[in-house]
Amino acid sequence: MHPDMIAKRVIPCLDVHAGKVTRGVQFGKAEAGGLRNVGDPVELAMRYNEQNADEMVFFDITASAEGRATMVDVIERAAECCFMPLTVG
């Protein structure tokens, strides 16, 4: 690769709340029910994996606010069927 060229990477990021991928209806309103369910995080990760995404990021958007550990079960299930690096935040 020429030194002036910048490598492009595709890194989808999924916001997860209560085990489901969500989209915010209004920013900052997750705890007040301001989220819309858009699917299962493992199924969506599998789709991105099939489309050759370079990496997958899962954001457990309410773990800190709820004082609980991150969604280990979701990550374990995704790791069993996806061969891209997984990042959790």
N, C-alpha and C positions, 0 to 999 in steps of 0.2 A: 504494500500500500504506500502510496506517495505520502511523504511527511505532512503535506498540507491538507490531506484529506482527513476528515473526522469520521471515525467509525460511528455508525448509527445502530442503536439498540432499541428493541421494542420491549418495554417493561410495563405490562398492565398492572394497575393497582386496584385492589378490591377492598371496599369498606365493608366490614363484617360486624353485624350486631345480632346477638342471640342466635348465632349459627347460620345466618342468612346474609347474602350480599344485599346491601341497601344503597339507596340514593337518597340524599337529603331533600326534603321538601323545603325546609328553611334552615340555613346554617345555624348551628349551635342549639338545635332543638331535638337532638336525639333522645334525650331522657323524657321529653314531653310528647313523644309519639310522632315527631316530625320526620319520620323515615318511611320510605316506600320499599317494600321487598321486591328484589329483582332476580332472585334465584339462589341456588345452592352453590357455595363457594368451590366445592370440589368439582362439580360439573362444569362450572365456568373455567376453572383452572385447566381442566382436561381439554376444553375447546381451544384455549389459548396455547396449550402445549401442542395440539395438533396443527395449529397455525404457525408453529415455530417461534413463539415468543422467546426472547432471550432470558427472561427471568420473570418471576411472579412475586408481587408484593401483596401481603395481606395486612390490612390495618384493622386491628380489633378495637373499634372506635369507642367502646364504652368500658373496656377492662379496667382502666385506671379509675374512672369515675365510680365504678361499682366495686372497687377494691378486690378484684379477683385476678386469678392467673390468666394468661393468654390461652386461646383456644387450641390447645395441644391436639385434641382429637381431629380437628379440621386439617391441621398441618400434617399429621400422620397419614390421614386418608389421601390427601393430595400427593404426598411424597411417594405413596405406593403406586400411583398411576401416572405421575408426571416426571419427566427427566430433565427439566430445567431447574436452575437454582430457585429456591423459595426463600423469601425474606419475610419476617414477621415484625410488626411494630404495633 
